[in-house]
Amino acid sequence: MSHLKLGQAYLVGRLAGMLRELKKQQTRQAISDVATRLFIEHGFDEVTIAQVAAAAEVAKMTVTNHFPRKEDLVFDVHEEFAARLAARVSPPVVETAREAYFEALARHDALLGFSGRDFAHMIVSSPVLLARLREMHDEQEATLAASLASDLDGVTAKAAAAQIAGAHRLLFHEVLRRTAGGQRTATIVKALEPEARRVFELLESGLGAVA
């Protein structure tokens, strides 16, 4: 086979792979969209995976292949959530954490808790989703601690991660509470800015000299 034909075969294979991946992503998004609609309409705890599969017109196994846990249908960015702080926070940890937080706040980042009222109400109304949210915050803290361990000693890295992740957890739930209560995004941001500044001032007083 000539080099030209080999090159053509390679390109065809690459294109086929890209199309398969695109189809996979489209299917995943379609399932997530259908599930979110059902959860908002009927409540997360009341809807089964089988009902999601039927509404999305896919097999139940297709749903579980894309979303191993039912909660992942709601928190489908949990991996990004867990890695977010580790990707932005490094010594000096309070300074970089503050900068990253206010940048995300300015763009109303969903990873800070910004969402629609119905979506937020669905979360706060479900003990299962609230429990999963706690797990996600714990994962975020553990990922940050592991990242900081390359620059700080073990106990300092863990202490810094616990305090920074704890601050983010506090502020996240404040956004979630206000959103579920029907407050507009602009109102939430205006109320949260001074609260967030105070939180990071407190972090600075505790961590500024050591991390």
Summary of the structure (lengths in Angstrom):
residues: 211
radius of gyration: 21.0
end to end distance: 60.6
largest distance: 69.4
contacts: 612
relative contact order: 0.10
helix: 81%
strand: 0%
